[in-house]
Amino acid sequence: MKRRTFLLAGLGAGGALFVGWSLTPPRQRLYPNDAPNPGDGSVPLNGWLAIGTDGQVTIMAPKAEMGQGIHTALAMLVAEELDCDWRQVRVVHSGIDRIYNNIAAIVDGLPFHEDIQGTRTVRAVRWLTAKSIREFGVMMTGGSSSVRDVWEVARTAGATARAQLVAAAAARAQVPVSQCRTEGGVVFAGTQQFRYGTLVRDAATQRVEQVTLRAPQQFRIIGRDTARLDVDATVGGLPRYAIDVYVEGMLSAAVLMAPALGATVQRFDRQAALARPGVRAVVELPGSRYGDAPGLAIIADSWWQAKQALPALNAQWSASPHASLSSAGIAEQLRTAAASETGLPFRSYGDAVETLAQAARTIDVTYEAPYLAHATMEPMNATVRVNAKGAELWTSTQVPGFARAAVASVLGLADDEVTLHQQVLGGGFGRRLEVDYVAQAATIAKALPGVAVQTIWSREDDMRHDFYRPAAASRLRAGLDTNGRVTSVVCHSAGQAPFKALSRRLGIVFTQYGPDKTTAEGTWDQPYEFPALRSAHAEVELPVPVGSWRSVGHSHQGFFFESFVDELAHAAKADPLRYRQELLTRHPRARAVLDAVATESGWGTPLPLTADGRPQARGVALHWSFDTVVAMVAEVSMRANGGVQVHRIVAAVDCGLAVNPNGIRQQVEGSVVYGLSAALYGEVLVDQGQLRPGNFHEYPPMRMSECPAVNTVIVPSSRVPSGIGEPALAVVAPAVANALFALTGTRLRALPLRMPAVGTGVAP
Amino acid sequence: MNQPFPPEFLQAGPRAGAAGDSTVPGGAAGGSPTGDAVAAEGVQLFSLDVNGVTGDVTLAPDTPLLWALRQGMGLPGTRFGCGMALCGACTVHIDGQVVRSCVTPVRAALGKKVTTIEGLTGPIGDALRTAWMALDVAQCGYCQSGQLMSAAALLATTPRPTDDEIDRAMDGNVCRCGTYPRIRAAIKAAGAQLSASRSGA
């Protein structure tokens, strides 16, 4: 028996089928099961684009537009190969199909360090994972994965459609394809010209085997600063968000959710609420596996009437089983877990613990971060109408398949009996990876079959019923030799596991068990060349709901780790930027980003006093996440009242080949503001089992007057594009904290950053 | 009136309420446009001048202007963000003054001229929109109606605002996507363009 046959026999029939399947190439991502219908008579040429007889190109986007500009970037990729007229391009959300499953987020989320990505084993695991996700994965916008995920397929879709149009023109002009060329939505075939719109019906019947994609030096659209396609709708205030949806005969619902974790409604006055003006129904909310809290809802003619009627319910709640839970107790629990040695190691080399024990000197510090809310500008909302044959859902979501499934689950329908009308997101940041608000809206609409009911959360609902960025603590230790050089780094963090929690709610089986990479990312995956490293995380179970908050684990681990690296630089009496450069001798990509930020920020040159005579200082941070490297320099001063003022942020990024540099700069600016809100003010407190913040006065966001200038340098790269929506966030807090240390000599090891003493600070 | 956007978004019309119900707003089934006629279930008929068009809307008298616009008059460009005048997403003008419509009772708008994003026209609106598009300000865009309304009120009184003046005028408008640096630049660009066109006229 040959060895391979023997192996197959040993695996049994199922194993043989699996091995056989795993050797075949992945299935195509161009053609969905059902032909897309853009709804305007356009002819679809594949699952990514359709062309109207007037030449209008409609691009079907499986990625949710939430401000990150993916619809524009995706259109650029398609248009690059399609050679259409950019002014005739529009983008709509696609339907749900397996060809749109997000492969990149999962493959790039595999827990392999950058240094071993090229090995044969890792390449094989990535290949097989990609193939599996194509079949069994999900449509998802998140993980800073969108451009990479569509990089090949969107261009292939454009190129294939173009080849079909050329073939149709060649047939019509009776010239060989080699005598045809395309430009601006026109095929030039021999001496004749055909606009795409006049060819599209013929083109749809043409079969094209292989297409060759353009090389980067041939790009005409990719790499150019491109304005967003949706900007005119925004400045006109046109309806486009889920909250703007209006369906004939629609009613509105407001909700009253458990005020404390685990509390349930014991008594309420239904009749008093029904007697209120405009009220049509009172609905009891049991809560669901998707994480929506139990409570009550009122359906009324208008949202204001529903909201105003909530007090009439006079709801009485059971005591919270977590009534003793508070932020101070949670912090203590996390510190204790971080101080223990029980965590799961994510990376370990060089006998880090042993080396630490033998070090001439050690540093042993603990960092902490609080829970954070997403606080998207558009509060959670969804509109559902239960019909005789199924249901319709109007909402905005980062996970359309799960949103549809949540409605189906609540209503006892099959997934395909629910029609989703995806809307533009008024902010996502990971909050709309959850479908709690969708399941709840379906529960409410079920009370009035045939009527569309729009459920809208108040800001207080939104803040108190989030899936928070986990609070975390991290004990960081380093061994130093007699010269202050680092010999070993040991990180041991503790906190809840957000992706595992999300997986349980959504029913994603394969990520419910085992290590949750998002807990420890930002430590073990960094490019620094320490002689020895051990990075472990202890998962802590707590009843506070946690989820994916823009950059997820990197959001706090980036602060912990990059502040700690700054401490190491200080211990070595080295310039913090120079110190990092010397730890990157075998990582030229990260080194180049660091060099770029040094040049652009004028690192090492004196900073002038502020206009009112206060000293400023710089801090630097570097971080690798979502396969992108970001370095950031913050210039800060202390206000007379003890507040922190950030004057300027300089960022350098290598996110692979830059598809839309304008969009990249937008995302860096956005990450800076979102990151500064968290670094300077962000804190969700837990008090006797209740999530405390109610509105923006209790969870302050950054405002215009506090916003620094942001200067972004894009390091040229020919790598496949990588993430940009999140990576710049992780470096914001440490860059500011490191600058504050340079300014005042005070090392802040907890977020948000609060200086203990009032003063303008004097450099030590 | 100059209408660069589809007219259906500039006109008051029925929005909330179930079809056939006596409380359907805009149904004009009776009552005078004075705000005094009490209809069924504690709602009243109000007549509002919004974007130069007078429209009737039937709603509870304590309804904030925000919800009268969004659900009563079919003008969803004014957006709900906080309900406490903390975020500015709901910013509109009443007789040219900035108000947060989420805490402004609809009564406060009676007999006055309300301007929303859908009706932001004229040289200032045009200059702001041009600058917003040229500098590609918006990300998710949800807060941008309010940002534009605050910026328009600023430029109406302060054609060439300083950074401090921009801070004061815009600090009530929150953007979570982080468009502040571009908003600042766009306000300056719009102000410069307005001044140039005035001096050239």
Interface residues (C-beta under 8 A of the other chain):
Chain A: M66 G67 Q68 G69 A227 R228 D230 V231 D232 A233 T234 V235 G236 G237 L238 P239 R240 Y241 I243 D244 Y246 E248 G249 M250 L251 S252 P277 G278 D301 S302 W303 W304 Q305 Q308 A375 T376 M377 E378 P379 V424 L425 G426 G427 G428 F429 V451 I456 S458 R459 N662 Q666 E669 G670 S671 V672 V673 Y674 S677 N695 F696 H697 P701 M702 R703 M704 S705 C707 A709 V710
Chain B: P4 F5 P6 F9 R15 A16 G17 A18 A19 D21 T23 E41 G42 V43 L59 A60 D62 T63 P64 W67 Q71 G72 G74 P76 G77 T78 R79 F80 G81 C82 G83 M84 L86 C87 A89 T116 I117 E118 L120 L128 R129 W132 M133 D136 V137 A138 Q139 C140 G141 Y142 C143 Q144 S145 L148 I166 D167 R168 M170 D171 N173 V174 C175 R176 C177 G178 T179 Y180 P181 R182 I183 R184
